[in-house]
Amino acid sequence: MIGVGLYTRKQASSVDGFVLGGRAVGPWLTAFAFGTSYFSAVVFVGYAGQFGWKYGLSSSWIGIGNAVIGSLLAWIILGKRTKLMTQHIESRTMPDFFGTRFQDQGLRVAASIIAFVFLIPYTAGVYKGISTLFEMGFGIPYEYCVIIMAVLTAVYVILGGYKATAMNDFIQGIIMLFGIVAVIAAVLSAQGGLTEAVAKLAAVPADSVGDGSAAGEPGVFASWFGPDPWGLLGVVILTSLGTWGLPQMVGKFYSITDESAIRRGTIISTVFALIVAGGCYFLGGFGRLYDPVVVDGKIAFDSIVPAMLVTLPDVLIALVVLLVLSASMSTLASLVLTSSSTMTLDLIYRDKKSLPGEVEEGTIDDVVAERIERRKVVVMRVLIMFFIAISLLIALNPPTFIAQLMGISWGALAGAFLAPFMLGLYWRGVTTASVWACFIWGVGFTVVNMLLGNPVNPINCGAIAMLGGFPVVWIVSLLTKKLPADTVSQMFQCYKK
């Protein structure tokens, strides 16, 4: 990993090189970067354990939804348009896109603050998954693993920027693919094979789920849609549609080389998600065949997957350690790079942006411009160390259940960003006021729900925040002042080339 950082450091001397890999990253690296940023210890330990316990084998639909909606449709609907428009308006980050596309630098500042604040719970969730696995599953003090992970990540991201992150994501993604297949095979073998494991699961009586109608019915955890199909649908929406509005995910489309690379990347990313996410949730579906840890009368969901893995042979436990570290390092690298670039480009150095074709007044000479570029890269590198230090502090005092943390983080970010970003790529009629309204809706709904003690389950709250953003943007856009027609036409010129 450090070798990759050293190899790519020459390409990380400019802002475009450091943040976007010079917008010349191929389909394999981009697809694996997308997939490994998507799936971390949060999915492998937290989500797979919690939702596998709750829905049984039907939790596999979450992995299928992640592959079809979160990867395939995300690439088809967002990939090409994101690449073309962000390159055309010279946008490097998602907040930068909002500021330039909707002609309001206040949006740029607000989006960067939202991204910074709500990426922190995400980071906490990544570390929480690692802490549970290493402490409860393997008896390894997780502090050592977390520190090693943080230091390695810091070194290669600071040296090589996005290109180093993408290349290491590819290496880590291969480990994840082999690891999840080997672990599933070993766990099923320990249960007497697939048929025997499913038969054992079918014999488990259901708890009282939802309205209690499934209580006592055997076989429900081995059924197609499980004991609570509507609850399952909410999880599919949150974990699949959420990627469309997360800055660290959408940013991958900024850097890909060209349209043919997007087509190939779509297939690679979908297959990767199907194996990794589908495998994780399929594995978690057998969680009820193991005894979980009960704390204060409640099941510790984060203990379910470690309980499944602790009986594996030593060589497979080593593979699981590599699998979880790889998954988590790739996500951490993506998060800190997104946070530092957003903070640097959208808060500290807020350039006055001009649209393609416009002439900037008082342009600075090349020497000064190059000096400013280098200074921005230095600031980003310093901030990466700062964000990794913050994430370490969170890691050493990890908070509540992973899934709830993720629900809050994904709900606020995707609730605020998804609708205006997606509609802004397709519809000329989106207004600046509608983007502000969606920011307030996504963050407000998620935070108010949290402050009231989560009357709406955080998972469902996140799904409602995302879907609710679309009518908010549409209705407010119909009622408020439109952007100048010539300005919007200039932006949409990129799709006619």
Summary of the structure (lengths in Angstrom):
residues: 497
radius of gyration: 22.4
end to end distance: 39.0
largest distance: 75.3
contacts: 1936
relative contact order: 0.19
helix: 78%
strand: 2%
